[in-house]
């Protein structure tokens, strides 16, 4: 790295690092502006340009969350496809709603091939530390082994549950002691993918 950032630029740099670490994605320019009471995006741009010239960050132009910390693990964007219920299975269609940026090393991923993200609604997986408002990372696949946490489609709706194959039927087990499992015939179930990570935005 070269150049000496100002105190404010250093604070912005630490905010970017913290956001990537805790949320799995860098902040937008608007979020930086709100955090540091910078009224215009041009004001934020000047600070980011100074950090970029100093070698503290790199940026991918044209992306709202295209900031990367220099020397950090490789990050890539993956599609955010709707929202999945972690209670009663009620999922919107798998339409792309946007993108999220993930740190491959943080989730032990070699690549983001066939990886997508889903927002979670409901509280049936709280004992597995998947709560309402989380974003799960899902590896697209059509198979699972007992104990895997999967995203599955049942009668056209989707849910996130723990998978168990028992006596020719599938038990979709919630991780919430107050909720009963969902028992379905193999033919009535389509496995969408396996959950491989969870991201959470801290307020």
N, C-alpha and C positions, 0 to 999 in steps of 0.2 A: 504494500500500500504506500501511497505517496500523498503529500499534502496534509495539512493540519486542519481538521474540521473545527468549526466554532462549537461553543457549548451547546447551542440549540441544535446544530447539525448532529452532534454526537448523541443528543437525547433522541432525535428522530431515528438515527441509526439503531440505537438500543430498542426503540419501540418497534422497528421493523423486525429485528431479531426476535424479540419477545413474541410478536404476533405469529411469526412463522413457527416458533417453538411450541406455543400453546394452542394455536388454532390450525396449524398445518398450511397456512397461506399468509402471504404478505398483505398489509393493509392497502387500500386504495388511496389515491391522492386526497379524496374528500375525507376519508377517515383520518389521515395524517393531519389535514387542516383542522378538523374538528378537535382532535386531541391537543393540538398546540395553538389553538385559537388563531390560525392563519386564515384570513378571510377569502383569499383568492387561490385558485389552483396555480396561478403564475408564481405566487409566493412559495408554494410548496415545491414547484418545479425548480426554482433557484436553489433550494436546499438540496434537492435530490441530484441536481446537476453537479453541485459541488462535491457531494459524496461519491458520485460516479466518477468524476475526474480524479478524485483522490484515491480511487481504487477500492473504496469501501463497499460499493454495491455495483451491480450490473442491472440493466433494464432491457426488457423485451418490449419494444415500441408497439403500440396498438392494442395492448392488453391492460385491462384495468388493474389486474394484480400481477403485473409483469416484473416486479422487483425481486432480485435475488441478492443474498448476502455473499460477498466475495469469499471464496474459500469454504463456503458451506456445502453441504451435501447437495447432490443434484436434485432439482425439483422439476416436476412436469405437471402439466394440466390434464385433468381427466374430466369427462362429461358428468354433469349432475342430472340424473334422470328421474325426475318426479320425487314422490314421497311414499315411503312404505310405512305401514302401520305395525307397531310393536304390541298391539292389543288385538282387537278383532281385525281380521284381515281386510282392510279397505285401502287399496293403493290406487293412485292415479295411474294413467297410462305412462309407459316408459318413454315420455317425451323429454327431450333435452331442455332443461331449464337454465342451463348456464354451465360454468366450469368451476372446478376447485383445483388449487395447486397443492401437490403433495410432495413431501420429502421422501424420496425412495428409501434412503437409509433408515429413516425413522420407523418405517413400516416393513423393513427387511424385504423390499421389492427389488427385483432385478430390472424390471421395466414396468410400464403402465399398460402394456398390451393386454386387452380384454379386462381391464380394470375400470369400473365406473363407480360413481358415488350416488347414494340415496339419502334423502333426509328422513329422519325417523319421527313418527308420531306415536304417542301412547307410552304406557309404562309396564308392559308385560316382560321386558328384558332388563329391568333395573338391577336385579341381582347379578347380572353379567356386565354391569356398569355400562349399559346402553340405555340412555334415558331420552325422554321426549325432547326434541330439538337437536339431538346429535346428528351427525352425518356419518354414515357407515361407508367404508370402502368395500366393494364387492368384486371378487374375481369371478368372471362369467364362466360357469361350468354347469353341466347337466347331471352331475353325480355328487354323492356325499357319503361320508362314513358316519357311523354312530357317534354322536357328540358334537359334530360340526354345527356351527351356527350358520344358518342358510337364509337366503331370501327365496321363498317358494310362492308359486301361484296356485291357488285353489279356487276352482270355479271362476276363473278370470280375475280374481282379486289376489293381492299379494300380501305376504306377511314375513316378518323376520322371527325365527324361532330356532330352537335346537332340534336337530334331526335324530330320530331313532327309527330303525326298521325292525319291526317286531311281528312275528307270526304272519308275514305276508301283508301287513299293513304298516302305515307310517304314523308315528306319534310325533307331532310337532309340539315340543315342550316349551312353555314359557318359563322364563327365569324370574318368576314372581309367585311366591307361595300362595297368594290369594286367588290365583287363576288356574283353571283346569286346562289340561292339554287338549289339543285338537287331533282327533284320530281320523285319518282319511285312507281310502284305498289307494294303492300305488298308481292306478290309472287315473285318479282324480287329482294327482299332484304333478306339477312341473317345477323342477328345481331351476331357478334362475341363476344362482351363484352362491358362493361361499363368502361369508363376511371375513375379511382379513385385517380390518382396522377400524378404529373409531376416532372421529375428530369432534372436538367440542369447542364452541366459542365461549370464552369467559367474559362475563359482563364486568 
